[in-house]
Amino acid sequence: MTRLSIPSFKCMLTEAGMRRNVIKSGRSMKFIFIAGLLSLASTLKAESDFANINVMTDFPGGSAVVNDIDRNKGVIHISPPIQTERGWPCWWYCKVDGVIKGQTITFQLTANTGVYRPNRVLSANWTQPDRAAISVDNVTWSQTEKCVKQNGIATYMVEAPAESFWLAWGPPFLPSHADEVLETIKKKLPHATLFELARTRDGRSVRGIRIGSDSKTDSHRYGVWIQARQHAWEAGSSWVGRGFIEWLASDDQAAIDLREIAIIYYIPIMDVDNVTLGAGGKEAVPRDHNRDWSDTPNYPEVAAAQKRILQLNSEQRFDVFVDLHNPGSSERRPYFFGPMDIEKLPTIQQQNHALWLAISKNSISGPLQLEPGYKFATYVRTEEERNRMSANWVRNHTAEHVLSTTLETVWNTPHSTQKGYMTVGAQLGQVVSRYLGSNPRGSEN
Ligand SMILES: [Zn+2]
């Protein structure tokens, strides 16, 4: 346990002995000897307190470069790693072991300023949340106190909640969580269908669930597609998705109504590969997942989603597409990305967007309260690239009345927790239910 060796003890005794030669008073000698022992005891304690600290990342989604562990002072310093061709180096998630419950650990986080793609370095904002996520059991997550940012280092003072605990950019949501949610929903709604959307480029399963009949004679039913996590680091979006699907399976009357009138497809994690590897995913090679919605997608899960959506559309039973994301660090309220040039869209679609926004404003009411209007992806420079984003591709390839959008749920606030995200998801469910209850197909229906 202790790192202080016997020779050090001797050394301190010798020092005390030397002092004995110059101090004539026996009382003083005694005092110094006791003070020395006390000092030795406190040194022993201080060193042993942190002596066994370790940081681990060898589990699904785990991600950190350990820059330093100061076992004298209890300071851990990490950065997210660059994973070649795996996108933004912003996601981090580690387990801290060998601490003593109640002791204060200084957790320092520095952004990775390496080149993750030719000529591209990521701003620290994406890596350093004001409050990190912390968990004792790797299941329930809370937030640390707000960090202090200085000279590029974000410092979080953490009171160790147990001998080992987990720290992360935000509450992780892994394929194991997705499986658990899907199985739970299936048990609750036996008529729901679990399916494999695709196998990823690396051969992993992308799973989803369909709630409602898939019968072609059911064309009067509305069709809804909700997906999360095209960007692997945006773990919060998967918690929003979980909130949505658990609400949909609940006994809330609006959920029961929605299950009666619609077929709902839900994909908890699209980029399963990068989520499993603990990579950021955004701007990965060969393409950002959400710029891959072209006629020749690289990602099998994108191709499979396109195929199913086109099929539903051709059977005249497709109505709503929502892609779930997390935005930039300075955003404080969730918002939808709307279509550019909305005034050029068919009249029925314009009306549907107005209706969707009005319902959303009422339903997504807090604690993460929706921005009242749409925002627009003006940072995407060309129309060609914009058309390769999921919501735009869906809008361009489906019927005139279809409502296709992206929900960006903020991650850098005190309410950006499992509970806060899931509340937004449940509220999104209310939006979909009320929206479809208002006959968005208009005269087509
Ligand atoms: Zn995103």
Residues whose N, C-alpha, C, O or C-beta is under 5 A from the ligand:
A	BS01	ZN	H231 E234 H325 N326
